[in-house]
Amino acid sequence: MRFSTAILAIAATGFLAACNSEETCTNELAQKKATDLATKMQEVAAADPAKLAELAPKVQELATKASAQGDDLQAACKAIDEMMAELSK
């Protein structure tokens, strides 16, 4: 569980660092998506820790990509959506 907490912190930091303001993806929407992602990651960690460990590099990559976009909130929302899709497979 400690591993999943670290992954959640990395993901949340990266995604929320990219939050500012944008037309279609608001700061509030991005925060809600990040919260939903954290919840989904906790569910996956509880049900299948190996799957979460397997997806950890992708989570890190998406978090890094989102934070590198600076104020591009649309990119952050897209990254979160991509990770949710991966976790839902």
ROPAPA-614818 format. One record per residue: residue number from 0; x, y negated, z negated of N, C-alpha, C, O, CB in turn; residue in three letters. Coordinates in steps of 0.001 Angstrom, whole numbers, plus 500000, padded with zeros to 6 digits. Each point is the difference from the previous one (the first is absolute). Glycine has a CB too. Layout:
<node NUM, <X, Y, Z>, <X, Y, Z>, <X, Y, Z>, <X, Y, Z>, <X, Y, Z>, 'ALA'>
...
***
This chain:
<node 0, <500826, 501185, 500000>, <499174, 498815, 500000>, <500874, 498745, 500000>, <499615, 498956, 500527>, <498569, 502304, 498265>, 'MET'>
<node 1, <502999, 498865, 500606>, <500913, 498862, 499969>, <500425, 499598, 501404>, <500153, 498816, 500301>, <500648, 501913, 497451>, 'ARG'>
<node 2, <499390, 500274, 503105>, <500379, 499752, 501389>, <498906, 499220, 500719>, <500282, 499047, 500726>, <501091, 503059, 499285>, 'PHE'>
<node 3, <497378, 498305, 499783>, <498903, 499318, 500689>, <499840, 498569, 499513>, <499620, 499127, 500780>, <499235, 503065, 499512>, 'SER'>
<node 4, <501424, 497551, 498447>, <499932, 498642, 499478>, <501039, 499119, 500682>, <499720, 498847, 500327>, <499449, 502028, 497468>, 'THR'>
<node 5, <502020, 499658, 502420>, <501052, 499241, 500686>, <499598, 499708, 501442>, <500208, 498889, 500488>, <501529, 502174, 498037>, 'ALA'>
<node 6, <497697, 499911, 502149>, <499558, 499807, 501378>, <498895, 498948, 500055>, <500000, 499140, 500880>, <500612, 503244, 499671>, 'ILE'>
<node 7, <498451, 497688, 498511>, <498913, 499022, 499957>, <500540, 498591, 499797>, <499524, 499055, 500629>, <498945, 502703, 498459>, 'LEU'>
<node 8, <502516, 498097, 500044>, <500585, 498684, 499749>, <500681, 499462, 501248>, <499860, 498821, 500325>, <500459, 501786, 497271>, 'ALA'>
<node 9, <500414, 500242, 503100>, <500675, 499587, 501232>, <498975, 499562, 501041>, <500150, 498951, 500627>, <501748, 502635, 498888>, 'ILE'>
<node 10, <497064, 499222, 500664>, <498984, 499681, 501002>, <499271, 498708, 499671>, <499826, 499142, 500866>, <499906, 503288, 499581>, 'ALA'>
<node 11, <499845, 497433, 498317>, <499254, 498800, 499604>, <500856, 498752, 500146>, <499518, 498971, 500473>, <499128, 502405, 497937>, 'ALA'>
<node 12, <502610, 498701, 501191>, <500895, 498855, 500115>, <500172, 499587, 501447>, <499907, 498818, 500332>, <501275, 501911, 497605>, 'THR'>
<node 13, <499064, 500234, 502912>, <500199, 499693, 501415>, <498763, 499436, 500661>, <500075, 499008, 500725>, <501598, 502783, 499347>, 'GLY'>
<node 14, <497194, 498830, 499685>, <498771, 499542, 500640>, <499537, 498656, 499479>, <499592, 499139, 500779>, <499782, 503219, 499549>, 'PHE'>
<node 15, <500683, 497454, 498379>, <499517, 498741, 499451>, <500979, 498861, 500235>, <499605, 498835, 499966>, <499150, 502453, 498323>, 'LEU'>
<node 16, <502508, 499024, 501947>, <500969, 498950, 500318>, <499661, 499347, 501332>, <500356, 498847, 500247>, <501412, 502377, 498456>, 'ALA'>
<node 17, <497548, 499517, 502145>, <499646, 499470, 501314>, <498702, 499194, 499982>, <499593, 499467, 501032>, <501583, 502472, 499977>, 'ALA'>
<node 18, <498185, 497967, 497857>, <498692, 499327, 499917>, <500136, 498489, 499934>, <500718, 499470, 499152>, <498377, 502533, 499699>, 'CYS'>
<node 19, <500244, 497335, 502005>, <499846, 498549, 499998>, <498607, 499702, 500505>, <499023, 500356, 499340>, <503462, 499232, 501031>, 'ASN'>
<node 20, <497392, 499774, 500775>, <498660, 499777, 500541>, <499986, 500278, 501494>, <500967, 499717, 500707>, <498575, 498568, 497517>, 'SER'>
<node 21, <499371, 502261, 502238>, <499822, 500388, 501397>, <498509, 500018, 500258>, <499209, 500102, 499063>, <502942, 501278, 500996>, 'GLU'>
<node 22, <497460, 498524, 501181>, <498572, 499949, 500325>, <499254, 501276, 499651>, <499137, 499987, 499124>, <501432, 498450, 502683>, 'GLU'>
<node 23, <499745, 502656, 498856>, <499215, 501216, 499847>, <500376, 500820, 498774>, <499141, 500688, 499450>, <500628, 499335, 502994>, 'THR'>
<node 24, <501439, 499931, 497124>, <500434, 500748, 498827>, <500334, 499001, 498899>, <501065, 499382, 500011>, <499830, 502530, 501418>, 'CYS'>
<node 25, <498206, 497939, 497639>, <500195, 499034, 498925>, <500889, 500579, 498911>, <500228, 501209, 499944>, <497539, 497783, 500556>, 'THR'>
<node 26, <502723, 500147, 498651>, <500804, 500432, 498863>, <499202, 500961, 499129>, <500530, 501006, 499529>, <500739, 496823, 500515>, 'ASN'>
<node 27, <497458, 501860, 499745>, <499148, 500861, 499176>, <499831, 501377, 500637>, <500042, 501017, 499308>, <498753, 496954, 499841>, 'GLU'>
<node 28, <501014, 502058, 502174>, <499850, 501269, 500696>, <501289, 500813, 499907>, <499954, 501208, 499764>, <498374, 497746, 501799>, 'LEU'>
<node 29, <502811, 500400, 498620>, <501281, 500698, 499911>, <500212, 500560, 498597>, <500503, 501113, 499849>, <500440, 497382, 501930>, 'ALA'>
<node 30, <498685, 500755, 497206>, <500144, 500488, 498629>, <499072, 501186, 499745>, <500384, 500961, 499334>, <500252, 496726, 499917>, 'GLN'>
<node 31, <498144, 502243, 501280>, <499068, 501117, 499842>, <500544, 501236, 500710>, <499943, 501107, 499465>, <498113, 497287, 500377>, 'LYS'>
<node 32, <502470, 501411, 501362>, <500569, 501121, 500745>, <501191, 500601, 499241>, <500150, 501220, 499950>, <499094, 497722, 502222>, 'LYS'>
<node 33, <501594, 500210, 497242>, <501142, 500485, 499230>, <499536, 500786, 498779>, <500599, 501018, 499653>, <500758, 497026, 501136>, 'ALA'>
<node 34, <497586, 501493, 498563>, <499442, 500714, 498849>, <499431, 501346, 500436>, <500208, 501014, 499334>, <499267, 496795, 499542>, 'THR'>
<node 35, <499807, 502195, 502244>, <499453, 501249, 500532>, <501116, 500975, 500361>, <499882, 501203, 499771>, <498128, 497544, 501099>, 'ASP'>
<node 36, <503064, 500730, 499690>, <501146, 500836, 500354>, <500620, 500597, 498743>, <500321, 501188, 499974>, <500110, 497399, 502066>, 'LEU'>
<node 37, <499739, 500607, 496924>, <500577, 500499, 498745>, <499119, 501104, 499412>, <500507, 501007, 499505>, <500540, 496733, 500060>, 'ALA'>
<node 38, <497645, 502069, 500492>, <499071, 501016, 499505>, <500127, 501288, 500792>, <500050, 501091, 499431>, <498385, 497110, 499841>, 'THR'>
<node 39, <501618, 501663, 502050>, <500125, 501174, 500863>, <501317, 500722, 499742>, <500043, 501230, 499995>, <498539, 497643, 501740>, 'LYS'>
<node 40, <502494, 500367, 498051>, <501292, 500606, 499727>, <499973, 500761, 498676>, <500610, 501063, 499888>, <500514, 497108, 501415>, 'MET'>
<node 41, <498185, 501304, 497708>, <499873, 500697, 498726>, <499218, 501304, 500179>, <500345, 501022, 499407>, <499748, 496770, 499373>, 'GLN'>
<node 42, <498865, 502167, 502029>, <499218, 501206, 500272>, <500862, 501058, 500681>, <499961, 501175, 499635>, <497955, 497433, 500557>, 'GLU'>
<node 43, <502860, 500967, 500799>, <500867, 500936, 500714>, <501077, 500537, 499063>, <500330, 501185, 500052>, <499236, 497599, 502114>, 'VAL'>
<node 44, <500981, 500362, 496986>, <501034, 500431, 499054>, <499462, 501057, 499051>, <500704, 500951, 499661>, <500369, 496797, 500492>, 'ALA'>
<node 45, <497684, 502091, 499418>, <499399, 500961, 499086>, <499669, 501313, 500709>, <500178, 501078, 499431>, <498896, 497020, 499233>, 'ALA'>
<node 46, <500450, 501811, 502559>, <499570, 501184, 500740>, <501141, 500722, 500710>, <500022, 501229, 500063>, <497798, 497662, 500232>, 'ALA'>
<node 47, <503128, 500340, 500237>, <501070, 500590, 500820>, <501267, 499145, 499911>, <500293, 499231, 500915>, <497985, 501761, 500656>, 'ASP'>
<node 48, <502478, 499139, 497324>, <501217, 499189, 499826>, <501017, 500172, 501136>, <500737, 499069, 500324>, <498907, 501115, 497225>, 'PRO'>
<node 49, <500391, 500998, 503044>, <500939, 500234, 501101>, <499651, 499135, 501206>, <500889, 499493, 500683>, <499464, 502857, 498510>, 'ALA'>
<node 50, <498351, 497481, 501068>, <499575, 499156, 501119>, <500413, 498557, 499764>, <500468, 499324, 500916>, <497598, 502208, 499523>, 'LYS'>
<node 51, <501757, 497993, 498320>, <500398, 498633, 499689>, <501504, 499827, 500157>, <500462, 498992, 500536>, <497603, 500807, 497887>, 'LEU'>
<node 52, <502693, 501179, 501112>, <501459, 499937, 500145>, <500394, 499987, 501474>, <500940, 499309, 500391>, <499336, 501895, 497417>, 'ALA'>
<node 53, <499005, 499557, 503001>, <500266, 500048, 501437>, <499704, 498653, 500662>, <500700, 499593, 500927>, <498761, 502860, 499070>, 'GLU'>
<node 54, <499500, 496858, 499523>, <499611, 498720, 500576>, <500760, 498813, 499415>, <499888, 498887, 500513>, <497886, 502093, 499879>, 'LEU'>
<node 55, <502990, 499238, 498553>, <500715, 498907, 499324>, <500864, 499166, 500945>, <499958, 498773, 499912>, <500046, 502625, 498044>, 'ALA'>
<node 56, <500776, 499203, 502941>, <500796, 499176, 500918>, <499133, 499112, 500890>, <500368, 498860, 500286>, <501374, 502917, 499693>, 'PRO'>
<node 57, <497113, 498737, 500459>, <499099, 499204, 500844>, <499414, 498842, 499195>, <499867, 498891, 500516>, <499582, 503152, 500868>, 'LYS'>
<node 58, <500202, 498209, 497358>, <499488, 498941, 499126>, <501049, 498900, 499867>, <499685, 498817, 500128>, <498887, 502849, 498605>, 'VAL'>
<node 59, <502661, 498724, 501013>, <501086, 499037, 499855>, <500194, 499213, 501291>, <500182, 498782, 499966>, <500927, 502716, 498352>, 'GLN'>
<node 60, <498854, 499186, 502808>, <500168, 499338, 501298>, <498895, 498969, 500236>, <500271, 498873, 500413>, <500838, 503197, 500487>, 'GLU'>
<node 61, <497645, 498326, 498835>, <498884, 499080, 500200>, <500061, 498824, 499040>, <499689, 498872, 500381>, <498931, 503035, 500414>, 'LEU'>
<node 62, <501781, 498346, 497952>, <500123, 498916, 499020>, <501085, 499017, 500422>, <499826, 498787, 499884>, <499400, 502762, 498295>, 'ALA'>
<node 63, <501888, 498976, 502308>, <501096, 499148, 500462>, <499567, 499188, 501214>, <500282, 498805, 500098>, <501393, 502854, 499027>, 'THR'>
<node 64, <497635, 499010, 501800>, <499518, 499319, 501204>, <499018, 498883, 499634>, <500076, 498900, 500549>, <500233, 503227, 500774>, 'LYS'>
<node 65, <498782, 498154, 497761>, <499006, 499004, 499595>, <500646, 498809, 499319>, <499634, 498857, 500276>, <498693, 502958, 499479>, 'ALA'>
<node 66, <502623, 498431, 499366>, <500638, 498881, 499300>, <500891, 499194, 500934>, <500191, 498803, 499786>, <499738, 502515, 498097>, 'SER'>
<node 67, <500620, 499317, 503152>, <500843, 499292, 500960>, <499187, 499071, 500893>, <500550, 499084, 500612>, <501030, 502839, 499350>, 'ALA'>
<node 68, <497123, 498309, 500114>, <499139, 499172, 500843>, <499728, 498641, 499367>, <499416, 499123, 500636>, <499540, 502951, 500268>, 'GLN'>
<node 69, <501464, 497751, 497850>, <499819, 498723, 499333>, <498548, 499682, 499776>, <499330, 500672, 499215>, <502760, 498552, 501798>, 'GLY'>
<node 70, <497407, 499759, 499664>, <498614, 499579, 499775>, <499023, 500617, 501006>, <498873, 499525, 500133>, <502011, 498345, 498929>, 'ASP'>
<node 71, <499532, 503171, 501637>, <499125, 500666, 500961>, <499103, 500993, 499274>, <500313, 501186, 499903>, <501412, 498535, 501921>, 'ASP'>
<node 72, <497178, 499784, 497678>, <499068, 500804, 499230>, <499375, 501091, 500854>, <499693, 501082, 499500>, <499852, 496950, 499046>, 'LEU'>
<node 73, <500266, 501691, 502730>, <499424, 500986, 500911>, <500886, 501246, 500051>, <499489, 501120, 500018>, <499452, 497034, 501348>, 'GLN'>
<node 74, <502375, 501661, 498656>, <500926, 501128, 500021>, <499917, 500804, 498710>, <500097, 501227, 500025>, <501416, 497480, 501486>, 'ALA'>
<node 75, <498309, 500615, 497370>, <499874, 500693, 498727>, <498745, 500867, 499984>, <500043, 501158, 499586>, <501182, 496970, 499271>, 'ALA'>
<node 76, <497665, 501310, 501595>, <498752, 500771, 500051>, <500143, 501203, 500929>, <499530, 501093, 499686>, <499160, 496812, 499850>, 'CYS'>
<node 77, <501950, 501892, 501588>, <500196, 501092, 500951>, <500862, 501104, 499390>, <499703, 501183, 500163>, <500081, 497188, 501739>, 'LYS'>
<node 78, <501279, 501245, 497399>, <500883, 500978, 499365>, <499243, 500804, 498941>, <500172, 501214, 499894>, <501801, 497278, 500531>, 'ALA'>
<node 79, <497201, 500833, 498805>, <499220, 500690, 498969>, <499020, 500971, 500670>, <499844, 501136, 499551>, <500369, 496867, 498878>, 'ILE'>
<node 80, <499139, 501555, 502632>, <499067, 500867, 500718>, <500703, 501239, 500552>, <499452, 501101, 499960>, <499175, 496890, 500625>, 'ASP'>
<node 81, <502586, 501821, 499928>, <500772, 501127, 500537>, <500326, 500998, 498901>, <499903, 501210, 500204>, <501068, 497297, 501560>, 'GLU'>
<node 82, <499416, 500983, 497067>, <500342, 500899, 498904>, <498768, 500739, 499489>, <500079, 501183, 499666>, <501810, 497299, 499706>, 'MET'>
<node 83, <496972, 500827, 500564>, <498762, 500668, 499591>, <499660, 501128, 500966>, <499552, 501067, 499582>, <499623, 496796, 499380>, 'MET'>
<node 84, <501038, 501903, 502321>, <499734, 501036, 501006>, <500912, 501206, 499785>, <499553, 501143, 500099>, <499726, 497087, 501541>, 'ALA'>
<node 85, <501991, 501518, 498068>, <500947, 501090, 499739>, <499577, 500801, 498778>, <500023, 501231, 500025>, <501821, 497415, 501000>, 'GLU'>
<node 86, <497776, 500673, 497919>, <499618, 500676, 498769>, <498693, 500772, 500130>, <499765, 500961, 499268>, <501428, 497267, 499489>, 'LEU'>
<node 87, <497973, 501358, 502160>, <498696, 500634, 500178>, <500047, 501237, 500893>, <499005, 500714, 500120>, <499981, 497056, 499563>, 'SER'>
<node 88, <502135, 502482, 500929>, <500130, 501167, 500888>, <499947, 501292, 499214>, <500094, 501080, 500582>, <501265, 497560, 500998>, 'LYS'>
***
